[in-house]
Amino acid sequence: MRRRRLAPLVAVSLTAALAPALAASPATAAPAAAPSAGTPSAVSPPAAKSALDRYAKQKPDWKRCEADSPAAYQCATVKVPLDYRKPGGKRIDLAISRIRTAEPGKRRGILLSNPGGPGGEGLWMPMMMKEELPASVLKSYDLVGFDPRGVGRSSPVSCNLTPEQENWLRPYKAETYAKDVAWARTVADKCRKKMGDRLPHITTRNTARDLDLVRAILGEKKISYFGYSYGTYLGAVYAQLFPARADRFVLDSAVDPQRAWRGMIQWWAEGAEPAFDRWTEWAAARSKTYGLGGTPKKVDRTFWNLVAQADEDPIEVDGQPTTGDEIRDGMRALAFTPKYASEAVVELKKAAAGKPASAKKPARITEGGGSGAPEWAGKAALAAETPADNGTASFWAVVCGDNSAAWSRDPETYRRDAIEDKGRYPLYGDFASSIKPCAFWGKSAEPVTVVKNKVGSLVVQNEWDSQTPLPSGQALHAQLKGSKMVTVLGGEGHGVYPSGNACTDGAVNRYLATGKLPAKDATCRATAESNAQARQNQKPDVLPGSPVPERAPNRF
C-alpha cells in the first residue's frame, strides 16, 4: 500500500583540548582499537597523532556561500578522515559555514549548531541563529554551521532508494509483513552495495570527532553549541568524548541516549498515548464547539469509529481516499496540539458522512512547520546536487550504525513487538515497532556511547513534544550530571527556542551570554503565543533543500 506523506486532514508529521592545534593534539578524537563506550577515546599511536595534526593545520578557504546570500555568510570545505582509526587513509569533505561576530573585541569563541536529523543539513544554521539570538549573545560568538558527514555538501551518501523504499514508517499487517521484511532487507542491501565502505563511519561519534577537528582548525580551545532534537544527542556525545572542550551547551528537545535509536522511534508511540488522552479531554470540554462527544470516552469512540470506517472503505477528502492507517499516522503528531487535532477530526467526520470537507485548517501545521529555516535555507543543498535519497540514506547510516545492538536480527521479534505495541499504544505502536532496515545492517564499528558526565549544559523541553517526549528530555538531563533543565509546562511543539516566552528564552539567552546556569531546574508556563511560536520552530517533514517534500519521513 502506498502511503502519502501528507494525507488530507490528519496525516501530518511534525516532523540534532585539539586546539589551538598545537596546544592540544587532536589525537584524542581518534578511537583506539577497542575504545570504551562511556569514556573519551584512548590516545592513538604517534603516527595517528601526526596525521590528525596535519588535518588541524588546514586553512579554510572562506567564500560567500551563495551569490545572493549575505557577504558575511561564508562557507568553506575542509577534509576529515573517513575512519579516525586510520587518519592517514581515505578522506571525506566536511562543509562548514560561519558568520563572524560584529564585535571582535567582545568575542568569546565559536557557537556551533545542529538542526537535528539524523541527516539534517546545517550549513544554513548561522543565518537562522543570527536572526534569532539577541545582540547580547551575538557579540560573543562567531556562529558556525556544518553539514554532518555524509549529508548535503559533506560527501553525501546515497543508497539509490526509490521514493517507495524511502517510505519507512509502515503499519503492521499480517498479510503484508513478508513484503515489509523484504523491503527492509532490500534497503539495507542497497545501502551496503552503494556505500559499504562508508557505512561503518557515518556515526554520531565520528560526527562529534569532526566537530572537534573543526574546533582545532578554527584555533579554538573550546566550543559552545546549540543542538535541536538529534542535535542534542550529538552534543551529549561530544561532551562525553571531549568534556574539557565543551563550553556552553544548549540542548533543545532532547534525545535519551539510552534509547538510541530503536527506543527513540518507539517513543513516538509511547508519547502519543498521553497526548491523545489529553486531546479527548480537551475536545470533550468543548463539545459545543466541535461536536465530537461530551466526555473523553465519547470523543475517543468518535475517533476510532472513523478509523474503523476508513479501514473498511477509505474516506475521501478533496478527492483523495484516506485509510485508517493514514488517519492514525497523521493523528500521532497532531494530538499534541488539541485545537488542531479537533479541527482535523471535525472535517474528517464531515467527509465520512459524505458532506463537503476542507483540509485547510490542519494543513497550516505543515505549511508553518519547520526548524525555523528561512526560505533561502535549501539553496546550498540544491546547488550541491545532493542525491535525492541523501536524507534517508544518512538517517539509516546513523540510526543503524550508532548502536547495532539495539536492533534484533530476527524478523519475528519485530512482528511480535508490533502486535504487542499496537495493543499497548493503539495509535502508533505498530508503526514504531515494526521491522526497519537496521535488522539487516552490519555490526557497529564501536560500542554505543554511554553518556554520563558532569559537563555543564542547559536542557530545554516542552511538556507536549511529539518527537522527543518529555521523559526523553528528562532522561538526558539525568545522564548529564552537570546540566540544568527548563521545562515548559503546557508547552506544545518540537523545538522550544525561540518562542517569545520571556521565561524560556531568557534562560537560554542568559546562559549563552554569561555562562551561568540556573541555580536549580526551572519550570516555565507556556502561553498561547509561545506555543504558536514553538510550533513554528518544529523541524519539517522536509529537510532543508529536499527536492521532493512528499518523500521525507519523520526525523528527530
N, C-alpha and C positions, 0 to 999 in steps of 0.2 A: 504494500500500500504506500502510495506517495503522500507524505505529509507536507503541507505547506508551512513555511516558517511563520508566516503572518496570516493565519486563518482569520476569517472575519470575526468580529466581535470580541472573542475571548482568547484566541490563540496568540497571546502576547508574551514574549520572553524578555525580561528586563536583564535583559542581558545585556601581580601586581605582584709598622708600620712600615709597605713598598715605598715611602717617599717623603720628602723628595727622593728620587730614585736611588741616590747614593746614601741617603740617611737610613734607609731600612730596605733590605733586599726584598724583591717580590717573590723570592723563592718559597715563602710560606704559603703562597697562593697555590702551589702545586702539590697534589697529593702524593704521598709515598705509595709504595706498592700495596699496602694494606692499611689505609688511614682509619682512625677512629671515627665512628659515625657522629659522636657528640662533641668532639673537641676539634680545635684548629688542626689542619692537616700538618703532618710532620714535615720537617725541613727536608728538601730534596738533596741529592748529591750535588757536589760543587758544579759539575757540568750543567745541571739543570738550572742552578742559580745563575750562572753566567748567561745562559740562553735567555732567561727571563729578564735579566738586567738589560740585555740588548733590546728587548721589547719596550722596557720602561724608558729608554732613551729616545724613543720616537718623537719627532716633532710634527704635530698635526698641521696639515696644510689647510687652514681655515678659509672658507669661501662662503659667500652668500648662499643660503640653502636653495633658493629659487629666484629666478629673475624678478618675480613680482612680490617676493617676501621682503620684510624689512631688512635693511643692511645690517642691523645689529644681530639678526638671527643667522648664525653661522653654522656651517656643517663641515665635517671632515671624516675621513675614514682612516682607521688605524688597523694594524694587524694584531691578532691574538692567536695563541696556539689552539689548534683543534683539540689536542689532548695535552692537558697540563702535566701529565706524567712523562710526556715526550716533547718538551717545548722546542726542541730542535727539529721537530718533524713538520707535518703539514700545518699551514697557517690558514686562517679564515679572516674575512673582513668584519670589522665592527664599526658601524656608522654611529657617530656621535654628533651632538649639536650643543650650542651654548648661546646664551645672551649674557654678556658681562655686566656687572653692576655699574650703574651710572655714577657711583661714589666710591672709587677705588680706595680712598683713604679710610673708609669705614668697612672695607671688605673683611669678612671673617674667613671665607673659604668657598667651597662649591656646594650646591644643593642639587643632588641627583634626584630623578623622579622616574616612576614607572606607573603606567596607567592600568595595569592588570593583564589578564590573559588566562593561561599562558598562550603566547602567540600574538600579544598586543604590541603594535608598533608604538614607540615612544619618542621618536625623533622630534615630534611636534610639541612635546610637553613643555619646553621652556616658554613657548609662546603662550600656552594656557596659564602656566604659573605666573608669568609676568602680568597677565590680565587679572588674576585672582588674588595674589598676595599683596598686602599693604606695603606702603613705602618703608615702614619701619623694619620690614623683613627684607625687602628687595635690596636695600642698600648694603646688606651684609653678605650677599651671595652672588656668585656667578651661577646662573641657572644652567644645568647640564642635563640633556636628554640623550637617549640612545635607543636604537632598535636592538633588542636582545639577540644573541647569536641564533642564527637560523631564521630570523624574522626580517621582513621588509628589505632594507638595504644591507643587512648584515649577513651576507652569504646565505640567502634564503633557501630553505629546504622545500621539497615537494615530493609527493607520493604519486603524482599523476592521478589523483582521485577524481571521479566523476561527481557531479552535483548530488546524485542519489547516494553515492558512497560517503559523502560528507554528512549526510543525514544520520546522526548517531544516537539521538535520544528516541529510542524505539520502544513502544509499549509491548509488554509480553503477551503473546497469544500462542497457545499450544500449536495451532495449525501453521504458524509462520516461524516458529522458533528455529527450526532447522535452517531456514533461509537467513535468519539473523546470525546464526553461528557462522554460516558460510560467508556472510558479509564481513563479520569481524575478522575472520581468518584472511579474507581477501585484502582488507585494508592493511593488516599487519604485513602480509606477504609483499604487497606493492610498495610499502614504505621500506621494507628491508631490501628489496630489489633496487629501488631507486636511490636510496641514501644509506645503505647498510653501514658504510664506513663512518658516517657521521652520527648515526642514531645514538650510540652509547655516550656521546659527548654533548648532546643538546639537552642539558640538565640545569636545574636551578643552581646546584653547587658550582658548576662551571660558569654560569652567568654571574654569580657572586664573585668568582675569581676575576672575571672580565672587569667588573666594577672596580676591583682593587687595582687592576692594571691601569685602568683609566685614571684612577686617583694618582698613581705613580707618574704616568705620562704627563699629567697636568701639574705635577710638582707639589702635591698636597700631602700633608701628614695624615689628615682625616677627611672623611666625607660626612656631610649631612644628607638626609634622604627623606623623600616623601613618596610613599607607596600606597596605591589603592588595590584592594582585593588581592589577586595573586601577587601584586607588588608588596603586600605585607609579608608574605611568605619569603619572597626574595630578600627583603630587608632583614627578616629574622635569621635567615641562613647566613647572610653576610655578617650579622652581629655575632653569630656563633663561630664562624670561621675566623673572623678578624675583630675580636672585641675591642682591642686597643685602638682601632682605626675608625670606630663608629662614633660620630659626634652627636648631632641632634637628629633623631629618627621619629618621624610621624607615620603611623601605620593606621590607615583608614579603611574600615570594613574588613575585618581580619579573618585570615585562614587559620584553622587549627593545624599546626604542623603534624600532630599525631594522626591526623586523618587524611594526609596527602597520599594518594589522591582519590582512591575509590570512596573513602568515607566522606570526603567533601562533596562529591557528587550525590551521595546518599543524603547529605544534609538538606539538599533541595527538597527531598520528600519529607524528611522528619520535620523540617522547619515550616513546611506548608500547612501541616495539620493544625497547629495552634492559630496560625493566621486565618485559616479557613473558619475555625470556630469563632474567632473574633469577628469575622465578617458576618456570620449568621446572626450573631448578637446585635451587631450594628444595624444590619438590614431589618431585623425584626423590630427594633426600636423605632424604625422609620417606615413601618409598613404602610402608613397612609400615603407616603411619598412614592414608594417603589412597588408596593403590592406583591411582595414576594413571600409573605407569610407573617403572622403576628407573633410567632415565637421562633427561637432559633431552630427548633426541631422542624417546624414547617418550612422555614427558609431552606434548611438542609434538604428536605424532601423535594422542594421545588427544583433545586439544582440537579439532584440525582435523577429525578424524573426526566429532565431534559437530556441528561447524558444517556439514559436508557432509550429514550425515543430516538436520539441521534445514532445510537448503536444499531437500532433496527432499520432506520431509514434516515440518512443524513439530512440535517436541517439546512435548507437553502437560505442564504442571506446574500442579497445583491447578486444572485445568480450563482453563488459558489456553495457547494454542499459542504457541510461541516459535520464531521463524525464525533462520536462521543469521546474518542481518544483525543481528538483535537481540542475539544472543549476542556477536558482535564488538563491537557498540556498548557493551554493558554491561561486557565484559571490558577495554575500553580503560582505564578508570579503575580497575577492580577489580584489575588486575595489579600495581598499585603497592603493594598490601598482600597479600603472598603467602599468608598464612594464610587470609584471607577469600576470595581467588581459589580456593584449593584446596578449601575447604568448598563453595563455589558449584558448582564443576565436579563434585565428588563427587555432589551432589544432582542435577545435570543428567544425569550419567551414569546414575543410578538411573532417572530419568524416561525416558531414551532406551531403557532396557531394559524399560520397562513396569512398573517397581517403584514403590511409593509413595515420593514425594519431598516435601521441605519447602523452602520459600523463606525460612524464618525466619532462619537464620544469616546469609546475605548481606544480608537486609533490615535488619539492625541498623545497617549503614552509613548507609542513608538515614534511618533513624529517629534516629540520633545525629548525623548530619552537620549542618553549618551553620557560619555565621560567628561563632557564639557569641551570636547574638541570643536574648535571653530571650523568654519566652512573650508578653510584652506588646509586643514589638518591632513587630508588624504593626498595632497599633491605630491609629497615626497614618495609615497608608495607607488602612485601611478607612474611617476617619472622613472622609477627604478624598475618598472616592468616585472614586479614580483609574480611568481606563479599564482594562478587563480586559487589553488588549494593551499597556499602557504600558511594561512591562519590555522587551518585544520591539521596540516602535517606537523607544524611546530607544536601545536597543542598536544597531539598524541606523543610526540617525542619526549616532552616533559612529563606529561601525566603518566605515561607508562614507564619512562626511564628513570624518574626520580626514585621510585620505590616499587620495583617489580614484585617484592614480597607481598604487597598488598593485594595482588591480583592472582586469583586461583587460575591454574591451568586446566581445570576441569569444567567444561561447559555445563555439566549438570549442577554444579554449585550455583551458577548464575540462574539457572532455571528455578531451583529451589528457593533461592533468595528472592527472585522476582515474584514468585507466587506468594511467599510468606509476607513480603513487604507490601504487596498490593492489599493484603488483608489488614496489615498494621497501619499503612499510610495509603488509603484508597485513592487519594487524588493523584499521587505521583510515584508511589513506591515501586511499581514495576518498571517505569521509565528509568528510574535511577539505578536500580539493582540488576537489570537485565544485562546480557553479555555486551562487552566492549572489546575493541581490538587489543587491549592490553593483555587479554587472556592468551594471546598468541605472540606476544612480544618477547624479545630477548631479555636476558638477565641484566639487572642494573650493574653498571661498572663499579659503583660504590654503594656502601650501605646508605640508608636514608639518614638524613641529618636529624639528630636528636637536639632539639632546641631547649637549652637550659642554661641561662646565663644571667648576669646582673647588669647588662648594658642598659643605660637609661633610654627610655623611649616613651612616646605617648600614643596610646591606642585609643582610637575614637570609633564609636559604634552606634548605629541606630538600633532601637529596640526591635523594629519591624523591617528587617533587611531580608530580601528574598534570596540573595545569592550567598551571602555569608551570614547566616542567622546569629543572633545574639550569643548563644552558647559557644559558637566558634570563636568570636572575639574574646569572650571571657577565658577561653582555653589558652589562646595565645598570650593574653595578659598574665595568666598564671605561670606560663613557662618562661616568660621574660621577667625574671625576678626584680629587675630594676625599673620596670615600667609602671606608669600610672595610666588609669583608664577613665575616659569620659564617656558615659553612656547617655544617649539621648532618649529619654522616656517618651514614648509615643512617636518616636522618630520613624518615618517611612522612607523607603528608598535605599538604594545601594550606592554608597558614597555620601559621606557626611559633609565634607568641606569643599567649597564654602556653601553655607546655607542661609546666610544673613541672620543667623541666630547669634546674638552677642555672646551668649554663654559658651557655645562650642567654638565658634570662630575665634573668640577672644582667647580661649585656652590654647588653641593651636598657634595663633599669632604671637602670643607672649612667649611660648616655649621656643619657637624658631628665632625670635628676636633676642631673647635673654638667656636661653638655655635652662631656665628654671621650670622644672616640672611642678604640677600642682602638689601641694603638701600631702594630699591624700586623693584617692579615687573620687571622682565627682559625677554628679548627675545633672543633666540639663533637661529642660522640658521643651518639647517641640512646639512650634506654633504652626498655624495653617500656612503662613508664609514660608517658614523654614522647611516644612515638609514639601511644599511645592518646589522650592529651590533644590532640595536634596534629590527629588525625583528627576530634576533636570540634570543632575550630576551622574545619574546612573550610566554605566558603560552600555553602549548599544549592543544589540544582537550583532550589529555590523561593526567589525573592527575598522578603525580609520583607514580609508583607502580601498576597502573591499569593493571590487568592481561588480559583484553580484550579491546585493544585500540579502536576497531570499535564501542564500546558501549558508549564511553564517550561523553556527549553532551557539548555544549558551556558553558563556565564559565566566571566569572569576575576575 
